[in-house]
Amino acid sequence: MSEKQRESQRYDFDGEVRVKILFTPSDNLKEVEARIGNVSSGGLFIRTDEEFEEGALADLDFKLPDKLPANTLGLIKWVKPGGIGIEFFYATEEEKNAIVESLRKCYGKEKSASSS
């Protein structure tokens, strides 16, 4: 894990997410519903028992705690039993900051998540 990843403030968040795989090295395309475990300005931890491949590109649809819809691309950075780590891909700093600001407003403070 890089220093930048460690410095990302994480917010525990239990919300639905639709993960649509757009590209994988093995062309294993699929679409699944899963649960978000935590969110940071850099990405998501998604709780799932589905099998995914590192390096896959995914379209992510979810709602923030303030009910605003979020849609972004993500790159699967790691796969572990029980979940995957996704880095936001092509999200602007403004979009990343909007996600964190929504979480901050609803939860008031950062929480260090133990899931990732």
Biopython code that builds the backbone (N, CA, C, O; Angstrom):
import numpy as np
from Bio.PDB.StructureBuilder import StructureBuilder

atoms = [
    (1, "MET", "N", (0.843, -1.178, 0.000)),
    (1, "MET", "CA", (0.000, 0.000, 0.000)),
    (1, "MET", "C", (0.887, 1.238, 0.000)),
    (1, "MET", "O", (1.850, 1.316, 0.763)),
    (2, "SER", "N", (0.568, 2.198, -0.846)),
    (2, "SER", "CA", (1.393, 3.398, -0.946)),
    (2, "SER", "C", (1.052, 4.387, 0.160)),
    (2, "SER", "O", (0.014, 4.279, 0.812)),
    (3, "GLU", "N", (1.951, 5.358, 0.361)),
    (3, "GLU", "CA", (1.698, 6.406, 1.357)),
    (3, "GLU", "C", (0.436, 7.179, 1.022)),
    (3, "GLU", "O", (-0.337, 7.530, 1.913)),
    (4, "LYS", "N", (0.222, 7.448, -0.269)),
    (4, "LYS", "CA", (-0.973, 8.181, -0.687)),
    (4, "LYS", "C", (-2.231, 7.420, -0.288)),
    (4, "LYS", "O", (-3.189, 8.019, 0.201)),
    (5, "GLN", "N", (-2.235, 6.100, -0.492)),
    (5, "GLN", "CA", (-3.387, 5.296, -0.110)),
    (5, "GLN", "C", (-3.599, 5.338, 1.398)),
    (5, "GLN", "O", (-4.737, 5.439, 1.855)),
    (6, "ARG", "N", (-2.540, 5.263, 2.166)),
    (6, "ARG", "CA", (-2.663, 5.273, 3.620)),
    (6, "ARG", "C", (-3.198, 6.600, 4.131)),
    (6, "ARG", "O", (-3.889, 6.651, 5.149)),
    (7, "GLU", "N", (-2.873, 7.682, 3.415)),
    (7, "GLU", "CA", (-3.291, 9.003, 3.851)),
    (7, "GLU", "C", (-4.743, 9.308, 3.516)),
    (7, "GLU", "O", (-5.299, 10.260, 4.063)),
    (8, "SER", "N", (-5.383, 8.535, 2.635)),
    (8, "SER", "CA", (-6.776, 8.780, 2.283)),
    (8, "SER", "C", (-7.664, 8.575, 3.498)),
    (8, "SER", "O", (-7.584, 7.553, 4.180)),
    (9, "GLN", "N", (-8.504, 9.552, 3.756)),
    (9, "GLN", "CA", (-9.444, 9.429, 4.862)),
    (9, "GLN", "C", (-10.572, 8.509, 4.413)),
    (9, "GLN", "O", (-11.170, 8.713, 3.357)),
    (10, "ARG", "N", (-10.853, 7.507, 5.216)),
    (10, "ARG", "CA", (-11.877, 6.527, 4.869)),
    (10, "ARG", "C", (-13.100, 6.728, 5.748)),
    (10, "ARG", "O", (-13.005, 7.070, 6.926)),
    (11, "TYR", "N", (-14.251, 6.503, 5.130)),
    (11, "TYR", "CA", (-15.524, 6.606, 5.832)),
    (11, "TYR", "C", (-16.228, 5.267, 5.735)),
    (11, "TYR", "O", (-16.467, 4.767, 4.636)),
    (12, "ASP", "N", (-16.560, 4.687, 6.873)),
    (12, "ASP", "CA", (-17.365, 3.478, 6.863)),
    (12, "ASP", "C", (-18.716, 3.852, 6.273)),
    (12, "ASP", "O", (-19.312, 4.856, 6.664)),
    (13, "PHE", "N", (-19.193, 3.061, 5.351)),
    (13, "PHE", "CA", (-20.444, 3.375, 4.666)),
    (13, "PHE", "C", (-21.054, 2.089, 4.156)),
    (13, "PHE", "O", (-20.407, 1.339, 3.425)),
    (14, "ASP", "N", (-22.295, 1.826, 4.535)),
    (14, "ASP", "CA", (-23.003, 0.640, 4.071)),
    (14, "ASP", "C", (-24.050, 1.089, 3.062)),
    (14, "ASP", "O", (-25.111, 1.593, 3.431)),
    (15, "GLY", "N", (-23.743, 0.903, 1.803)),
    (15, "GLY", "CA", (-24.667, 1.297, 0.745)),
    (15, "GLY", "C", (-24.581, 0.330, -0.418)),
    (15, "GLY", "O", (-23.589, -0.380, -0.582)),
    (16, "GLU", "N", (-25.633, 0.311, -1.224)),
    (16, "GLU", "CA", (-25.651, -0.556, -2.395)),
    (16, "GLU", "C", (-24.797, 0.034, -3.505)),
    (16, "GLU", "O", (-24.681, 1.252, -3.640)),
    (17, "VAL", "N", (-24.211, -0.837, -4.283)),
    (17, "VAL", "CA", (-23.446, -0.416, -5.457)),
    (17, "VAL", "C", (-23.678, -1.429, -6.574)),
    (17, "VAL", "O", (-23.695, -2.638, -6.343)),
    (18, "ARG", "N", (-23.856, -0.914, -7.783)),
    (18, "ARG", "CA", (-23.921, -1.781, -8.955)),
    (18, "ARG", "C", (-22.546, -1.734, -9.603)),
    (18, "ARG", "O", (-22.035, -0.664, -9.935)),
    (19, "VAL", "N", (-21.961, -2.904, -9.777)),
    (19, "VAL", "CA", (-20.629, -3.024, -10.374)),
    (19, "VAL", "C", (-20.794, -3.703, -11.733)),
    (19, "VAL", "O", (-21.165, -4.874, -11.813)),
    (20, "LYS", "N", (-20.515, -2.958, -12.787)),
    (20, "LYS", "CA", (-20.591, -3.517, -14.138)),
    (20, "LYS", "C", (-19.174, -3.563, -14.700)),
    (20, "LYS", "O", (-18.553, -2.526, -14.937)),
    (21, "ILE", "N", (-18.675, -4.773, -14.909)),
    (21, "ILE", "CA", (-17.320, -4.938, -15.428)),
    (21, "ILE", "C", (-17.333, -4.650, -16.930)),
    (21, "ILE", "O", (-18.051, -5.294, -17.694)),
    (22, "LEU", "N", (-16.529, -3.676, -17.331)),
    (22, "LEU", "CA", (-16.454, -3.263, -18.733)),
    (22, "LEU", "C", (-15.302, -3.929, -19.474)),
    (22, "LEU", "O", (-15.376, -4.152, -20.682)),
    (23, "PHE", "N", (-14.233, -4.246, -18.737)),
    (23, "PHE", "CA", (-13.063, -4.874, -19.345)),
    (23, "PHE", "C", (-12.332, -5.678, -18.288)),
    (23, "PHE", "O", (-12.157, -5.220, -17.158)),
    (24, "THR", "N", (-11.903, -6.883, -18.657)),
    (24, "THR", "CA", (-10.998, -7.673, -17.819)),
    (24, "THR", "C", (-9.958, -8.301, -18.737)),
    (24, "THR", "O", (-10.196, -8.448, -19.936)),
    (25, "PRO", "N", (-8.819, -8.667, -18.189)),
    (25, "PRO", "CA", (-7.811, -9.342, -19.012)),
    (25, "PRO", "C", (-8.345, -10.626, -19.662)),
    (25, "PRO", "O", (-7.894, -11.002, -20.744)),
    (26, "SER", "N", (-9.304, -11.299, -19.009)),
    (26, "SER", "CA", (-9.826, -12.558, -19.554)),
    (26, "SER", "C", (-11.202, -12.410, -20.206)),
    (26, "SER", "O", (-11.832, -13.412, -20.544)),
    (27, "ASP", "N", (-11.676, -11.178, -20.385)),
    (27, "ASP", "CA", (-13.000, -10.914, -20.976)),
    (27, "ASP", "C", (-14.148, -11.509, -20.163)),
    (27, "ASP", "O", (-15.181, -11.868, -20.726)),
    (28, "ASN", "N", (-13.979, -11.617, -18.855)),
    (28, "ASN", "CA", (-15.030, -12.116, -17.972)),
    (28, "ASN", "C", (-15.918, -10.940, -17.557)),
    (28, "ASN", "O", (-15.796, -10.429, -16.444)),
    (29, "LEU", "N", (-16.811, -10.516, -18.455)),
    (29, "LEU", "CA", (-17.671, -9.361, -18.205)),
    (29, "LEU", "C", (-18.902, -9.791, -17.420)),
    (29, "LEU", "O", (-19.453, -10.866, -17.659)),
    (30, "LYS", "N", (-19.332, -8.949, -16.481)),
    (30, "LYS", "CA", (-20.522, -9.258, -15.691)),
    (30, "LYS", "C", (-21.013, -8.006, -14.999)),
    (30, "LYS", "O", (-20.348, -6.970, -14.990)),
    (31, "GLU", "N", (-22.196, -8.126, -14.419)),
    (31, "GLU", "CA", (-22.784, -7.033, -13.651)),
    (31, "GLU", "C", (-23.351, -7.629, -12.368)),
    (31, "GLU", "O", (-24.109, -8.598, -12.413)),
    (32, "VAL", "N", (-22.985, -7.052, -11.220)),
    (32, "VAL", "CA", (-23.452, -7.566, -9.932)),
    (32, "VAL", "C", (-23.858, -6.412, -9.020)),
    (32, "VAL", "O", (-23.399, -5.280, -9.171)),
    (33, "GLU", "N", (-24.727, -6.732, -8.076)),
    (33, "GLU", "CA", (-25.082, -5.812, -6.998)),
    (33, "GLU", "C", (-24.267, -6.233, -5.783)),
    (33, "GLU", "O", (-24.143, -7.425, -5.498)),
    (34, "ALA", "N", (-23.715, -5.269, -5.073)),
    (34, "ALA", "CA", (-22.886, -5.570, -3.901)),
    (34, "ALA", "C", (-23.089, -4.475, -2.859)),
    (34, "ALA", "O", (-23.932, -3.593, -3.028)),
    (35, "ARG", "N", (-22.308, -4.541, -1.780)),
    (35, "ARG", "CA", (-22.395, -3.559, -0.691)),
    (35, "ARG", "C", (-21.061, -2.854, -0.541)),
    (35, "ARG", "O", (-19.997, -3.467, -0.633)),
    (36, "ILE", "N", (-21.143, -1.551, -0.307)),
    (36, "ILE", "CA", (-19.950, -0.759, -0.037)),
    (36, "ILE", "C", (-19.581, -0.950, 1.427)),
    (36, "ILE", "O", (-20.453, -0.932, 2.296)),
    (37, "GLY", "N", (-18.302, -1.132, 1.701)),
    (37, "GLY", "CA", (-17.813, -1.239, 3.075)),
    (37, "GLY", "C", (-17.256, 0.080, 3.579)),
    (37, "GLY", "O", (-17.509, 0.476, 4.717)),
    (38, "ASN", "N", (-16.487, 0.765, 2.719)),
    (38, "ASN", "CA", (-15.990, 2.096, 3.064)),
    (38, "ASN", "C", (-15.633, 2.852, 1.795)),
    (38, "ASN", "O", (-15.468, 2.274, 0.721)),
    (39, "VAL", "N", (-15.518, 4.169, 1.957)),
    (39, "VAL", "CA", (-15.250, 5.068, 0.832)),
    (39, "VAL", "C", (-14.160, 6.044, 1.232)),
    (39, "VAL", "O", (-14.110, 6.493, 2.377)),
    (40, "SER", "N", (-13.290, 6.372, 0.294)),
    (40, "SER", "CA", (-12.319, 7.453, 0.483)),
    (40, "SER", "C", (-12.332, 8.295, -0.791)),
    (40, "SER", "O", (-13.038, 7.970, -1.745)),
    (41, "SER", "N", (-11.563, 9.357, -0.806)),
    (41, "SER", "CA", (-11.504, 10.181, -2.014)),
    (41, "SER", "C", (-10.868, 9.428, -3.173)),
    (41, "SER", "O", (-11.004, 9.831, -4.328)),
    (42, "GLY", "N", (-10.176, 8.337, -2.869)),
    (42, "GLY", "CA", (-9.494, 7.576, -3.910)),
    (42, "GLY", "C", (-10.222, 6.351, -4.407)),
    (42, "GLY", "O", (-9.887, 5.825, -5.468)),
    (43, "GLY", "N", (-11.232, 5.873, -3.650)),
    (43, "GLY", "CA", (-11.921, 4.675, -4.097)),
    (43, "GLY", "C", (-12.850, 4.080, -3.062)),
    (43, "GLY", "O", (-13.235, 4.729, -2.090)),
    (44, "LEU", "N", (-13.203, 2.813, -3.300)),
    (44, "LEU", "CA", (-14.179, 2.093, -2.482)),
    (44, "LEU", "C", (-13.633, 0.734, -2.066)),
    (44, "LEU", "O", (-12.838, 0.121, -2.778)),
    (45, "PHE", "N", (-14.075, 0.276, -0.900)),
    (45, "PHE", "CA", (-13.962, -1.139, -0.560)),
    (45, "PHE", "C", (-15.361, -1.695, -0.744)),
    (45, "PHE", "O", (-16.318, -1.183, -0.164)),
    (46, "ILE", "N", (-15.487, -2.746, -1.552)),
    (46, "ILE", "CA", (-16.782, -3.356, -1.817)),
    (46, "ILE", "C", (-16.791, -4.756, -1.232)),
    (46, "ILE", "O", (-15.928, -5.579, -1.534)),
    (47, "ARG", "N", (-17.794, -5.013, -0.381)),
    (47, "ARG", "CA", (-17.968, -6.336, 0.217)),
    (47, "ARG", "C", (-18.708, -7.228, -0.781)),
    (47, "ARG", "O", (-19.822, -6.913, -1.201)),
    (48, "THR", "N", (-18.089, -8.320, -1.147)),
    (48, "THR", "CA", (-18.717, -9.245, -2.086)),
    (48, "THR", "C", (-18.023, -10.598, -2.031)),
    (48, "THR", "O", (-16.834, -10.692, -1.728)),
    (49, "ASP", "N", (-18.784, -11.636, -2.327)),
    (49, "ASP", "CA", (-18.219, -12.974, -2.463)),
    (49, "ASP", "C", (-18.048, -13.352, -3.934)),
    (49, "ASP", "O", (-17.564, -14.440, -4.246)),
    (50, "GLU", "N", (-18.444, -12.453, -4.834)),
    (50, "GLU", "CA", (-18.262, -12.679, -6.271)),
    (50, "GLU", "C", (-16.771, -12.704, -6.606)),
    (50, "GLU", "O", (-15.958, -12.088, -5.917)),
    (51, "GLU", "N", (-16.432, -13.416, -7.661)),
    (51, "GLU", "CA", (-15.035, -13.455, -8.109)),
    (51, "GLU", "C", (-14.785, -12.329, -9.102)),
    (51, "GLU", "O", (-15.544, -12.142, -10.053)),
    (52, "PHE", "N", (-13.712, -11.584, -8.869)),
    (52, "PHE", "CA", (-13.299, -10.501, -9.752)),
    (52, "PHE", "C", (-11.817, -10.650, -10.042)),
    (52, "PHE", "O", (-11.105, -11.371, -9.343)),
    (53, "GLU", "N", (-11.357, -9.960, -11.083)),
    (53, "GLU", "CA", (-9.944, -9.981, -11.456)),
    (53, "GLU", "C", (-9.302, -8.631, -11.174)),
    (53, "GLU", "O", (-9.890, -7.584, -11.448)),
    (54, "GLU", "N", (-8.103, -8.660, -10.629)),
    (54, "GLU", "CA", (-7.332, -7.423, -10.503)),
    (54, "GLU", "C", (-7.111, -6.860, -11.898)),
    (54, "GLU", "O", (-6.890, -7.605, -12.852)),
    (55, "GLY", "N", (-7.174, -5.550, -12.006)),
    (55, "GLY", "CA", (-6.965, -4.894, -13.292)),
    (55, "GLY", "C", (-8.220, -4.702, -14.109)),
    (55, "GLY", "O", (-8.176, -4.083, -15.173)),
    (56, "ALA", "N", (-9.353, -5.225, -13.632)),
    (56, "ALA", "CA", (-10.612, -5.058, -14.363)),
    (56, "ALA", "C", (-11.099, -3.617, -14.244)),
    (56, "ALA", "O", (-10.908, -2.969, -13.215)),
    (57, "LEU", "N", (-11.724, -3.129, -15.300)),
    (57, "LEU", "CA", (-12.312, -1.793, -15.317)),
    (57, "LEU", "C", (-13.805, -1.930, -15.076)),
    (57, "LEU", "O", (-14.475, -2.714, -15.748)),
    (58, "ALA", "N", (-14.334, -1.166, -14.115)),
    (58, "ALA", "CA", (-15.737, -1.289, -13.733)),
    (58, "ALA", "C", (-16.451, 0.053, -13.784)),
    (58, "ALA", "O", (-15.876, 1.097, -13.472)),
    (59, "ASP", "N", (-17.712, 0.001, -14.182)),
    (59, "ASP", "CA", (-18.612, 1.143, -14.076)),
    (59, "ASP", "C", (-19.328, 0.984, -12.740)),
    (59, "ASP", "O", (-19.905, -0.070, -12.467)),
    (60, "LEU", "N", (-19.297, 2.017, -11.908)),
    (60, "LEU", "CA", (-19.866, 1.952, -10.560)),
    (60, "LEU", "C", (-21.035, 2.918, -10.436)),
    (60, "LEU", "O", (-20.898, 4.104, -10.739)),
    (61, "ASP", "N", (-22.180, 2.418, -9.995)),
    (61, "ASP", "CA", (-23.345, 3.253, -9.706)),
    (61, "ASP", "C", (-23.715, 3.051, -8.249)),
    (61, "ASP", "O", (-23.938, 1.922, -7.811)),
    (62, "PHE", "N", (-23.782, 4.144, -7.494)),
    (62, "PHE", "CA", (-24.185, 4.056, -6.094)),
    (62, "PHE", "C", (-24.772, 5.384, -5.658)),
    (62, "PHE", "O", (-24.649, 6.388, -6.358)),
    (63, "LYS", "N", (-25.413, 5.384, -4.496)),
    (63, "LYS", "CA", (-25.951, 6.620, -3.936)),
    (63, "LYS", "C", (-25.159, 6.979, -2.699)),
    (63, "LYS", "O", (-24.844, 6.128, -1.867)),
    (64, "LEU", "N", (-24.847, 8.245, -2.598)),
    (64, "LEU", "CA", (-24.142, 8.764, -1.428)),
    (64, "LEU", "C", (-25.110, 8.861, -0.257)),
    (64, "LEU", "O", (-26.322, 8.779, -0.461)),
    (65, "PRO", "N", (-24.606, 9.033, 0.967)),
    (65, "PRO", "CA", (-25.491, 9.100, 2.134)),
    (65, "PRO", "C", (-26.557, 10.188, 2.029)),
    (65, "PRO", "O", (-27.642, 10.045, 2.594)),
    (66, "ASP", "N", (-26.263, 11.270, 1.315)),
    (66, "ASP", "CA", (-27.264, 12.330, 1.153)),
    (66, "ASP", "C", (-28.191, 12.050, -0.027)),
    (66, "ASP", "O", (-28.910, 12.939, -0.483)),
    (67, "LYS", "N", (-28.171, 10.820, -0.514)),
    (67, "LYS", "CA", (-29.034, 10.304, -1.584)),
    (67, "LYS", "C", (-28.679, 10.812, -2.976)),
    (67, "LYS", "O", (-29.403, 10.532, -3.931)),
    (68, "LEU", "N", (-27.581, 11.551, -3.112)),
    (68, "LEU", "CA", (-27.138, 11.976, -4.435)),
    (68, "LEU", "C", (-26.558, 10.781, -5.176)),
    (68, "LEU", "O", (-25.786, 10.015, -4.598)),
    (69, "PRO", "N", (-26.915, 10.608, -6.445)),
    (69, "PRO", "CA", (-26.357, 9.491, -7.207)),
    (69, "PRO", "C", (-24.904, 9.753, -7.583)),
    (69, "PRO", "O", (-24.508, 10.891, -7.834)),
    (70, "ALA", "N", (-24.130, 8.698, -7.616)),
    (70, "ALA", "CA", (-22.732, 8.785, -8.036)),
    (70, "ALA", "C", (-22.501, 7.725, -9.103)),
    (70, "ALA", "O", (-22.924, 6.578, -8.954)),
    (71, "ASN", "N", (-21.837, 8.112, -10.167)),
    (71, "ASN", "CA", (-21.475, 7.180, -11.223)),
    (71, "ASN", "C", (-20.047, 7.505, -11.624)),
    (71, "ASN", "O", (-19.735, 8.640, -11.986)),
    (72, "THR", "N", (-19.192, 6.513, -11.557)),
    (72, "THR", "CA", (-17.796, 6.721, -11.929)),
    (72, "THR", "C", (-17.198, 5.409, -12.404)),
    (72, "THR", "O", (-17.782, 4.341, -12.219)),
    (73, "LEU", "N", (-16.050, 5.501, -13.007)),
    (73, "LEU", "CA", (-15.304, 4.312, -13.390)),
    (73, "LEU", "C", (-14.314, 3.980, -12.287)),
    (73, "LEU", "O", (-13.809, 4.869, -11.601)),
    (74, "GLY", "N", (-14.043, 2.693, -12.125)),
    (74, "GLY", "CA", (-13.072, 2.268, -11.137)),
    (74, "GLY", "C", (-12.218, 1.134, -11.666)),
    (74, "GLY", "O", (-12.640, 0.371, -12.535)),
    (75, "LEU", "N", (-11.025, 1.038, -11.136)),
    (75, "LEU", "CA", (-10.086, -0.015, -11.499)),
    (75, "LEU", "C", (-9.909, -0.926, -10.288)),
    (75, "LEU", "O", (-9.568, -0.455, -9.203)),
    (76, "ILE", "N", (-10.137, -2.218, -10.464)),
    (76, "ILE", "CA", (-9.978, -3.155, -9.351)),
    (76, "ILE", "C", (-8.489, -3.306, -9.066)),
    (76, "ILE", "O", (-7.735, -3.832, -9.885)),
    (77, "LYS", "N", (-8.078, -2.832, -7.881)),
    (77, "LYS", "CA", (-6.666, -2.830, -7.492)),
    (77, "LYS", "C", (-6.274, -4.082, -6.723)),
    (77, "LYS", "O", (-5.142, -4.553, -6.831)),
    (78, "TRP", "N", (-7.209, -4.622, -5.944)),
    (78, "TRP", "CA", (-6.913, -5.846, -5.209)),
    (78, "TRP", "C", (-8.184, -6.647, -4.978)),
    (78, "TRP", "O", (-9.289, -6.105, -4.945)),
    (79, "VAL", "N", (-7.996, -7.958, -4.819)),
    (79, "VAL", "CA", (-9.093, -8.889, -4.574)),
    (79, "VAL", "C", (-8.702, -9.742, -3.383)),
    (79, "VAL", "O", (-7.623, -10.335, -3.363)),
    (80, "LYS", "N", (-9.578, -9.805, -2.392)),
    (80, "LYS", "CA", (-9.356, -10.639, -1.204)),
    (80, "LYS", "C", (-10.646, -11.389, -0.910)),
    (80, "LYS", "O", (-11.709, -10.989, -1.387)),
    (81, "PRO", "N", (-10.578, -12.472, -0.131)),
    (81, "PRO", "CA", (-11.820, -13.133, 0.261)),
    (81, "PRO", "C", (-12.731, -12.122, 0.966)),
    (81, "PRO", "O", (-12.325, -11.474, 1.931)),
    (82, "GLY", "N", (-13.946, -12.000, 0.479)),
    (82, "GLY", "CA", (-14.915, -11.101, 1.109)),
    (82, "GLY", "C", (-14.977, -9.704, 0.536)),
    (82, "GLY", "O", (-15.820, -8.909, 0.952)),
    (83, "GLY", "N", (-14.095, -9.376, -0.425)),
    (83, "GLY", "CA", (-14.204, -8.032, -0.973)),
    (83, "GLY", "C", (-13.133, -7.654, -1.974)),
    (83, "GLY", "O", (-12.176, -8.389, -2.218)),
    (84, "ILE", "N", (-13.337, -6.458, -2.552)),
    (84, "ILE", "CA", (-12.407, -5.925, -3.544)),
    (84, "ILE", "C", (-12.127, -4.453, -3.254)),
    (84, "ILE", "O", (-12.965, -3.739, -2.704)),
    (85, "GLY", "N", (-10.952, -4.027, -3.631)),
    (85, "GLY", "CA", (-10.576, -2.622, -3.523)),
    (85, "GLY", "C", (-10.599, -1.991, -4.898)),
    (85, "GLY", "O", (-9.949, -2.481, -5.822)),
    (86, "ILE", "N", (-11.345, -0.905, -5.041)),
    (86, "ILE", "CA", (-11.476, -0.231, -6.327)),
    (86, "ILE", "C", (-10.957, 1.191, -6.218)),
    (86, "ILE", "O", (-11.343, 1.939, -5.320)),
    (87, "GLU", "N", (-10.084, 1.554, -7.138)),
    (87, "GLU", "CA", (-9.569, 2.920, -7.216)),
    (87, "GLU", "C", (-10.391, 3.680, -8.251)),
    (87, "GLU", "O", (-10.598, 3.194, -9.363)),
    (88, "PHE", "N", (-10.862, 4.880, -7.884)),
    (88, "PHE", "CA", (-11.593, 5.687, -8.854)),
    (88, "PHE", "C", (-10.692, 5.968, -10.048)),
    (88, "PHE", "O", (-9.510, 6.275, -9.892)),
    (89, "PHE", "N", (-11.260, 5.861, -11.228)),
    (89, "PHE", "CA", (-10.523, 5.981, -12.484)),
    (89, "PHE", "C", (-11.197, 7.064, -13.313)),
    (89, "PHE", "O", (-12.395, 6.979, -13.581)),
    (90, "TYR", "N", (-10.471, 8.044, -13.710)),
    (90, "TYR", "CA", (-10.993, 9.178, -14.475)),
    (90, "TYR", "C", (-11.930, 10.073, -13.676)),
    (90, "TYR", "O", (-12.612, 10.909, -14.268)),
    (91, "ALA", "N", (-11.990, 9.934, -12.387)),
    (91, "ALA", "CA", (-12.783, 10.861, -11.575)),
    (91, "ALA", "C", (-11.951, 12.122, -11.368)),
    (91, "ALA", "O", (-10.762, 12.047, -11.059)),
    (92, "THR", "N", (-12.582, 13.273, -11.540)),
    (92, "THR", "CA", (-11.872, 14.530, -11.322)),
    (92, "THR", "C", (-11.708, 14.770, -9.828)),
    (92, "THR", "O", (-12.404, 14.157, -9.019)),
    (93, "GLU", "N", (-10.804, 15.645, -9.466)),
    (93, "GLU", "CA", (-10.641, 16.001, -8.050)),
    (93, "GLU", "C", (-11.950, 16.558, -7.498)),
    (93, "GLU", "O", (-12.302, 16.301, -6.347)),
    (94, "GLU", "N", (-12.666, 17.318, -8.318)),
    (94, "GLU", "CA", (-13.954, 17.879, -7.890)),
    (94, "GLU", "C", (-14.952, 16.770, -7.567)),
    (94, "GLU", "O", (-15.661, 16.845, -6.564)),
    (95, "GLU", "N", (-15.011, 15.742, -8.413)),
    (95, "GLU", "CA", (-15.917, 14.619, -8.164)),
    (95, "GLU", "C", (-15.505, 13.855, -6.904)),
    (95, "GLU", "O", (-16.353, 13.495, -6.087)),
    (96, "LYS", "N", (-14.214, 13.611, -6.751)),
    (96, "LYS", "CA", (-13.728, 12.912, -5.553)),
    (96, "LYS", "C", (-14.051, 13.716, -4.298)),
    (96, "LYS", "O", (-14.507, 13.158, -3.300)),
    (97, "ASN", "N", (-13.816, 15.022, -4.349)),
    (97, "ASN", "CA", (-14.097, 15.874, -3.194)),
    (97, "ASN", "C", (-15.584, 15.920, -2.879)),
    (97, "ASN", "O", (-15.957, 15.991, -1.708)),
    (98, "ALA", "N", (-16.450, 15.882, -3.902)),
    (98, "ALA", "CA", (-17.896, 15.882, -3.675)),
    (98, "ALA", "C", (-18.326, 14.622, -2.929)),
    (98, "ALA", "O", (-19.200, 14.675, -2.065)),
    (99, "ILE", "N", (-17.713, 13.495, -3.263)),
    (99, "ILE", "CA", (-18.030, 12.243, -2.570)),
    (99, "ILE", "C", (-17.653, 12.353, -1.095)),
    (99, "ILE", "O", (-18.454, 12.026, -0.219)),
    (100, "VAL", "N", (-16.442, 12.812, -0.824)),
    (100, "VAL", "CA", (-15.978, 12.931, 0.562)),
    (100, "VAL", "C", (-16.800, 13.969, 1.319)),
    (100, "VAL", "O", (-17.123, 13.758, 2.488)),
    (101, "GLU", "N", (-17.143, 15.081, 0.682)),
    (101, "GLU", "CA", (-17.937, 16.119, 1.349)),
    (101, "GLU", "C", (-19.316, 15.591, 1.733)),
    (101, "GLU", "O", (-19.824, 15.918, 2.805)),
    (102, "SER", "N", (-19.922, 14.790, 0.880)),
    (102, "SER", "CA", (-21.211, 14.176, 1.192)),
    (102, "SER", "C", (-21.096, 13.279, 2.425)),
    (102, "SER", "O", (-21.956, 13.311, 3.305)),
    (103, "LEU", "N", (-20.035, 12.484, 2.481)),
    (103, "LEU", "CA", (-19.819, 11.602, 3.632)),
    (103, "LEU", "C", (-19.554, 12.413, 4.893)),
    (103, "LEU", "O", (-20.075, 12.091, 5.961)),
    (104, "ARG", "N", (-18.755, 13.453, 4.777)),
    (104, "ARG", "CA", (-18.429, 14.307, 5.918)),
    (104, "ARG", "C", (-19.688, 14.956, 6.501)),
    (104, "ARG", "O", (-19.856, 15.017, 7.719)),
    (105, "LYS", "N", (-20.562, 15.435, 5.626)),
    (105, "LYS", "CA", (-21.805, 16.079, 6.073)),
    (105, "LYS", "C", (-22.689, 15.102, 6.835)),
    (105, "LYS", "O", (-23.298, 15.455, 7.845)),
    (106, "CYS", "N", (-22.753, 13.874, 6.342)),
    (106, "CYS", "CA", (-23.639, 12.886, 6.959)),
    (106, "CYS", "C", (-23.059, 12.252, 8.217)),
    (106, "CYS", "O", (-23.795, 11.941, 9.153)),
    (107, "TYR", "N", (-21.749, 12.061, 8.240)),
    (107, "TYR", "CA", (-21.131, 11.356, 9.358)),
    (107, "TYR", "C", (-20.311, 12.241, 10.270)),
    (107, "TYR", "O", (-19.994, 11.845, 11.391)),
    (108, "GLY", "N", (-19.963, 13.424, 9.816)),
    (108, "GLY", "CA", (-19.304, 14.395, 10.675)),
    (108, "GLY", "C", (-17.818, 14.234, 10.880)),
    (108, "GLY", "O", (-17.137, 15.217, 11.172)),
    (109, "LYS", "N", (-17.289, 13.040, 10.739)),
    (109, "LYS", "CA", (-15.852, 12.865, 10.959)),
    (109, "LYS", "C", (-15.362, 11.659, 10.182)),
    (109, "LYS", "O", (-16.144, 10.814, 9.746)),
    (110, "GLU", "N", (-14.068, 11.601, 10.022)),
    (110, "GLU", "CA", (-13.449, 10.484, 9.328)),
    (110, "GLU", "C", (-13.373, 9.289, 10.269)),
    (110, "GLU", "O", (-13.253, 9.435, 11.486)),
    (111, "LYS", "N", (-13.445, 8.121, 9.680)),
    (111, "LYS", "CA", (-13.253, 6.901, 10.456)),
    (111, "LYS", "C", (-12.200, 6.074, 9.754)),
    (111, "LYS", "O", (-12.230, 5.917, 8.533)),
    (112, "SER", "N", (-11.301, 5.563, 10.501)),
    (112, "SER", "CA", (-10.284, 4.699, 9.928)),
    (112, "SER", "C", (-10.899, 3.319, 9.775)),
    (112, "SER", "O", (-11.259, 2.686, 10.766)),
    (113, "ALA", "N", (-11.019, 2.858, 8.562)),
    (113, "ALA", "CA", (-11.679, 1.586, 8.301)),
    (113, "ALA", "C", (-10.680, 0.449, 8.397)),
    (113, "ALA", "O", (-9.547, 0.560, 7.929)),
    (114, "SER", "N", (-11.103, -0.623, 8.997)),
    (114, "SER", "CA", (-10.215, -1.767, 9.169)),
    (114, "SER", "C", (-10.336, -2.765, 8.033)),
    (114, "SER", "O", (-9.558, -3.718, 7.976)),
    (115, "SER", "N", (-11.291, -2.579, 7.120)),
    (115, "SER", "CA", (-11.542, -3.544, 6.053)),
    (115, "SER", "C", (-10.502, -3.533, 4.965)),
    (115, "SER", "O", (-10.354, -4.529, 4.256)),
    (116, "SER", "N", (-9.768, -2.439, 4.800)),
    (116, "SER", "CA", (-8.836, -2.391, 3.683)),
    (116, "SER", "C", (-7.428, -2.127, 4.109)),
    (116, "SER", "O", (-6.531, -2.060, 3.269)),
]
sb = StructureBuilder()
sb.init_structure("model")
sb.init_model(0)
sb.init_chain("A")
sb.init_seg("    ")
for serial, (resi, resn, name, xyz) in enumerate(atoms, 1):
    if name == "N":
        sb.init_residue(resn, " ", resi, " ")
    sb.init_atom(name, np.array(xyz, "f"), 0.0, 1.0, " ", f" {name:<3s}", serial, name[0])
structure = sb.get_structure()
